[in-house]
């Protein structure tokens, strides 16, 4: 577990420092293929779509957003062979999925974007090979959209889905907040949560894992 945490921390720190300024993966025919060759996915149909990614020897991250809203991201980490608990005890697997968010992504990615970022909902979903950890994180003033009236960025309210596949840990992200359908982080409805889960599943189903 300690080696897993160290490797993941190195990955996230390197990605934050790089600022996701380049596109290293392959884009063709509406699909994106990761530079490590571990997956490909269908790109979202956003107006003014921008794709940014970064990677190192341990894994990487790709972010996709449009000019008028919508944001998705995939973060992935190659698991060392010694990390075999993901394929043995279900409780340890669940704990690892949650730890990936609470102990790594929150302090190294989301809190760096906004010191007030916090998890506002979490639960485990599905069984067997589909098992995943779902969370909603509120990241104040971290949206790609700007509130012109107040001249500041909207809060980013993101649904997260964490799971493992073919020796990699994955975290999918999908933005929930928008100008037309604003989200109140302190009063999430079950309908909003289930809509986020459906959006994340749509992303997951668009991915071809290799």
Secondary structure, DSSP 8 states (H G I E B T S, - for coil): -HHHHHHHHHHHHHHHHHTT-B--SEEETTEEE-TTSSEEEE----TT-EEEEEE-SSEEEEEEE-TTS-EEEEEEEE--TT--GGGS-HHHHHHHHHHIIIIIIIIIIIHHH-TT-EEEEEEEE--GGG-EEEEEEEETT-SSSEETTTTEE--EEEEEEEEEETTEEEEEEEE---SSS---GGG--HHHHHHHHHHHHHHHHHEEE-
